[in-house]
Amino acid sequence: MNSVDASEHYELGAPDLSPSLLTIVIDTNPHAWAVLEDSLPLSKAIANILVFINAHLACNYANEVAVVASHSQKAAWLYPSHSEPQYRPADHDGDVTMNGTSDTTTPKTNKYRPFRIVEEQVTRNLKELMDSTTGDDLRGNMSTMLAGALTLALSHINRRTLAWAEEHGGANTEDAAADGNGGGTTSTNRYSASNEDERLQSRILVVSVSGSTDAAHQYIPVMNSIFACQRLSIPIDVCKLSGDAVFLQQASDATKGVYMALAEPRGLLQYLMMAFLPDQRSRRHLVLPTRVDVDFRAACFCHRRVVDVGFVCSICLSIFCEPPPGGDCMTCGSHLDIRDNAKPALLPRKKKKKKRVNGASGTGTPMSTPTPGP
């Protein structure tokens, strides 16, 4: 009878899909944001990112988000605040803005509670981070702590993945890594893994404004973080607002993420909503923007400069832009047989063979003329 009146259609419940964890790394380098002050101020960019976070949380009631600031002298948490006391609704009467004041015109009851908590903690912690930055910190460091921010993001993803697997009995990170590396699913087709719907979906979004030359001294820890994300099948999406990003291009390409360099920073919210909102599960059915001309240059271990051609240690594969002093590797100490005037070896160009015409080569073979007999 149930099949006749179609009541069994409502009795069968579809299984709930696992939530998605989005970790956003915001480059808060004051030197880089000062260049974008006229086109996209930092306060407006944070407002656009908060709208993007709300959209991510609205896609699934169980979705999670984490925000890390990659500042000039350190990497700090913006949300969640691990040292933050438990939230009490009676603590404030209005919304917290970037200048620390409260807006009492809009009651908090008119805003979704997860949206309000994220907005308050992000704006408050960002304001405290900017207020704690002194002039000496800005003069002493022109780069951003990208490696530290990626390390914090990976540690938070690992902790939340293990906690979610213990609570719901889903696949853990080791099973996901095995599926992405020889366990029946290749890394190029990671979004079709059989257990992707059984574990916490995690991805990292980097909103970058600094150049690659500023982060060249962090080449080794950044590449280690990239390899860890590749091993755990965690895509790294990159939204580049200004400058070049050699290492971030490699991170997005190695982890099968989305890389976009915005030609107009004023359209940040549109790019975030259209290109970076879908998670791994939704990306199976979408045509993602890809970058073909990826810059695969590396940074030397001696001067932390991005080089096109350099010297590589045959023992530890360290890269040097010039022969190390004394011919000894600065990483493993092995003695390298390098002369003082040595230059990086280049492969010789192969000579092209002439095309054969009708089975014979282009250049004719000399033939001897027979002499007449007597």
C-alpha positions in Angstrom: 0.0 0.0 0.0 2.9 2.3 0.7 4.2 1.8 -2.8 0.8 2.8 -4.2 0.4 6.1 -2.4 4.2 6.8 -2.6 4.4 7.2 1.2 7.5 5.0 1.3 9.3 7.7 -0.7 9.2 9.9 2.5 10.0 7.0 4.8 13.4 6.3 3.2 15.9 8.9 4.3 19.0 9.7 2.4 22.3 9.4 4.3 23.8 12.6 5.4 27.0 13.6 3.6 30.1 14.4 5.6 30.7 18.1 6.2 33.4 20.2 4.7 36.2 22.0 6.6 37.4 25.2 4.9 40.7 26.7 6.3 41.4 30.2 5.0 44.9 31.6 5.2 44.7 35.4 4.9 47.9 37.2 4.0 47.9 40.3 6.3 51.3 41.7 5.3 50.9 45.5 5.9 53.4 46.3 3.2 51.5 44.4 0.5 48.1 45.8 1.6 49.4 49.3 1.5 49.9 48.9 -2.3 46.2 47.8 -2.7 44.8 50.5 -0.5 43.3 52.4 -3.4 41.7 49.4 -5.2 40.9 47.0 -2.3 41.5 48.0 1.4 42.0 45.3 3.9 38.8 46.1 5.7 36.8 45.7 2.5 38.6 42.4 1.7 37.8 41.1 5.2 34.1 42.0 4.7 34.1 40.0 1.4 35.8 37.0 3.0 33.2 37.0 5.8 30.4 36.9 3.3 32.2 34.0 1.6 32.5 32.2 4.9 28.8 32.7 5.6 28.0 31.1 2.2 30.2 28.1 3.0 28.5 27.6 6.4 25.1 28.0 4.8 25.8 25.1 2.3 25.6 22.6 5.1 24.7 23.1 8.7 27.6 20.9 9.8 30.3 22.7 7.7 33.3 24.1 9.6 35.6 26.9 9.0 39.0 28.1 10.3 40.8 31.4 9.6 44.6 31.9 10.0 46.4 35.2 9.5 49.8 35.1 7.8 51.3 38.2 9.3 54.7 39.8 8.9 56.2 38.5 12.1 54.0 35.5 13.0 51.1 33.4 12.0 48.1 33.8 14.3 44.6 32.3 14.6 41.7 34.5 13.8 39.0 31.8 14.1 38.5 29.7 16.1 40.2 31.4 19.1 41.7 28.6 21.1 42.2 30.9 24.1 38.8 32.5 23.7 36.3 32.0 26.6 33.0 30.4 26.0 30.6 32.6 24.2 27.8 34.1 26.3 24.9 35.8 24.5 24.7 38.5 27.1 28.3 39.6 26.7 27.4 42.2 24.0 24.4 44.0 22.8 25.5 44.8 19.2 27.7 43.6 16.4 31.5 44.1 16.6 33.0 46.1 13.7 36.6 46.5 12.5 37.2 49.6 14.7 36.2 47.8 17.9 32.9 49.6 18.3 29.5 48.0 18.7 26.5 48.5 16.5 23.5 48.6 18.7 21.1 49.4 15.9 21.0 45.8 14.7 19.9 43.3 17.3 21.9 40.1 17.5 18.7 38.1 17.4 18.3 39.0 13.7 21.6 37.3 12.7 22.4 33.6 12.4 24.4 32.7 15.5 27.3 30.9 13.6 27.7 33.9 11.3 27.8 36.3 14.3 30.4 34.3 16.2 32.8 34.0 13.2 32.4 37.7 12.4 33.1 38.8 16.0 36.1 36.6 16.5 37.7 37.4 13.1 37.3 41.1 13.4 38.4 41.2 17.1 41.5 39.1 16.6 42.5 40.9 13.4 42.3 44.2 15.2 44.4 42.9 18.1 46.9 41.6 15.6 47.2 44.9 13.8 47.4 46.8 17.1 50.3 44.6 18.4 52.3 45.2 15.2 55.0 47.8 15.8 57.1 49.9 13.5 60.2 47.8 14.3 58.3 44.7 13.2 57.5 46.2 9.8 61.0 47.6 9.2 62.6 44.3 10.2 60.5 42.0 8.0 59.0 42.6 4.6 57.7 39.1 4.0 54.8 37.1 5.3 54.9 33.9 7.5 53.2 31.6 4.9 55.0 28.5 6.1 53.8 29.0 9.7 50.2 29.6 8.5 50.2 26.4 6.4 51.5 24.5 9.4 48.8 25.7 11.7 46.2 24.9 9.0 47.5 21.4 8.6 47.6 20.7 12.3 44.0 22.0 12.7 42.8 19.8 9.8 44.5 16.8 11.2 43.0 17.3 14.6 39.4 17.9 13.3 39.7 14.9 10.9 40.6 12.5 13.7 38.0 13.9 16.0 35.3 13.6 13.3 36.3 10.1 12.5 36.1 9.0 16.1 32.7 10.5 16.5 31.1 9.2 13.2 33.3 6.2 12.4 34.4 7.6 9.0 37.6 7.0 7.1 40.6 8.6 8.7 43.5 10.4 7.1 45.7 7.3 6.6 42.9 5.6 4.5 42.4 8.8 2.5 46.2 9.1 1.9 46.3 5.4 0.8 43.5 6.0 -1.7 45.3 9.0 -3.1 48.6 7.2 -3.4 48.4 3.7 -4.8 45.3 2.5 -3.0 43.1 2.2 -6.1 42.8 5.9 -6.9 45.4 8.1 -8.5 46.1 11.6 -7.4 44.8 13.0 -10.6 41.4 11.7 -9.9 41.2 12.2 -6.2 37.6 13.6 -6.3 36.2 10.1 -7.3 37.6 8.2 -4.3 35.2 5.7 -2.8 35.6 7.0 0.8 35.5 10.7 0.0 31.9 10.9 1.2 32.8 9.1 4.5 35.4 11.4 5.9 35.7 15.1 6.7 36.3 17.1 3.5 39.2 19.5 4.1 40.7 22.1 1.8 42.9 25.2 2.2 42.3 28.6 0.6 45.2 31.0 0.5 44.4 34.7 -0.1 47.8 36.1 -1.0 49.0 39.6 -1.7 52.8 39.1 -1.3 55.3 38.2 -4.0 57.3 35.0 -4.3 60.6 36.8 -3.6 59.4 37.7 -0.1 58.7 34.0 0.8 61.8 32.6 -0.9 63.5 32.2 2.5 60.7 29.8 3.6 61.1 27.6 0.5 61.8 24.4 2.4 59.0 24.5 5.0 56.5 25.7 2.4 57.4 22.8 0.1 57.1 20.4 3.0 53.6 21.7 3.7 52.7 21.3 0.0 53.9 17.7 0.0 52.0 17.0 3.2 48.8 18.3 1.6 49.5 16.2 -1.5 49.9 13.1 0.6 46.7 13.7 2.5 44.7 14.7 -0.6 44.0 18.3 0.7 43.6 20.8 -2.2 45.3 24.1 -1.8 43.3 26.9 -3.6 45.1 30.1 -4.2 43.4 33.5 -4.8 46.2 35.9 -5.8 45.4 39.6 -5.5 48.8 41.1 -6.4 52.4 40.1 -7.1 53.8 36.9 -8.5 53.4 33.5 -6.7 55.9 30.9 -7.9 55.5 28.6 -4.9 51.7 29.0 -4.7 51.4 28.0 -8.3 53.3 24.8 -7.5 51.1 24.2 -4.5 47.9 24.5 -6.4 49.2 22.3 -9.2 50.6 19.6 -7.0 47.5 19.3 -4.8 45.0 19.7 -7.7 43.6 22.9 -6.4 42.3 26.1 -8.0 44.7 29.0 -8.8 43.4 32.3 -9.9 45.3 35.6 -10.2 42.7 38.4 -10.1 43.1 41.1 -12.7 40.8 43.4 -10.8 40.9 43.0 -7.0 37.6 44.9 -6.6 35.8 41.7 -7.8 37.1 39.6 -4.9 33.7 38.5 -3.6 32.6 37.3 -7.1 35.7 35.3 -7.6 35.4 33.7 -4.2 31.7 32.7 -4.7 32.1 31.4 -8.2 35.5 29.7 -8.2 36.3 28.7 -4.6 33.0 27.9 -2.9 32.4 24.4 -4.3 34.0 21.6 -2.2 35.7 18.5 -3.5 32.4 16.6 -3.8 30.9 19.4 -6.0 34.0 19.7 -8.1 33.5 16.3 -9.6 30.6 17.8 -11.7 32.3 21.1 -12.5 34.9 22.3 -15.0 37.5 23.9 -12.8 39.8 26.7 -13.9 43.2 25.3 -14.5 46.6 27.0 -15.0 48.8 25.6 -17.8 51.9 27.8 -17.5 53.0 26.9 -14.0 56.3 28.3 -12.9 58.3 25.4 -11.5 61.4 27.4 -10.5 63.0 26.7 -7.1 64.8 28.8 -4.6 68.5 28.2 -3.9 69.5 27.0 -0.4 72.3 29.5 -0.1 70.8 32.9 -0.8 67.1 32.0 -1.0 66.7 33.4 -4.5 64.5 32.0 -7.2 66.8 30.6 -9.9 66.3 29.3 -13.4 69.5 27.3 -13.6 71.7 26.2 -10.6 73.8 23.5 -9.0 72.2 20.5 -7.4 74.0 18.3 -4.7 74.0 14.7 -5.9 73.6 13.5 -2.3 70.8 15.6 -0.7 69.5 17.4 -3.9 70.1 20.8 -2.4 70.0 23.7 -4.9 72.7 26.4 -5.1 72.8 29.4 -7.4 76.6 29.3 -7.3 79.3 26.8 -6.2 79.3 26.6 -2.4 82.5 27.8 -0.7 85.1 25.2 -0.5 83.0 22.9 -2.7 81.2 21.5 0.3 77.4 21.2 0.4 75.9 23.5 2.9 73.2 21.0 3.8 74.8 17.6 4.1 78.5 18.6 4.1 79.5 16.3 1.2 82.4 17.5 -0.9 81.3 18.3 -4.5 83.7 18.2 -7.4 83.0 21.7 -8.7 85.7 23.9 -10.1 85.9 27.6 -9.4 84.9 28.6 -12.9 82.3 25.9 -13.3 79.1 26.7 -15.0 75.8 24.8 -14.8 75.8 22.1 -17.4 73.3 22.4 -20.3 72.2 19.5 -22.5 73.6 19.9 -26.0 71.1 20.3 -28.7 70.7 17.3 -31.0 71.5 17.7 -34.6 68.5 17.2 -36.9 68.8 14.6 -39.6 68.0 15.5 -43.1 64.7 14.1 -44.3 64.9 11.2 -46.7 63.2 11.5 -50.1 62.0 8.3 -51.7 64.1 6.2 -49.5 67.3 8.1 -50.2 68.8 10.9 -48.1 68.7 14.5 -49.2 72.4 14.6 -50.0 73.4 12.4 -52.9 76.1 9.8 -52.7 78.9 10.4 -55.1 79.2 7.8 -57.9 82.2 6.9 -59.8 82.0 7.1 -63.6 83.2 3.9 -65.3 86.1 4.3 -67.7 85.7 2.8 -71.2 87.8 -0.3 -71.9 90.4 -0.6 -74.6 
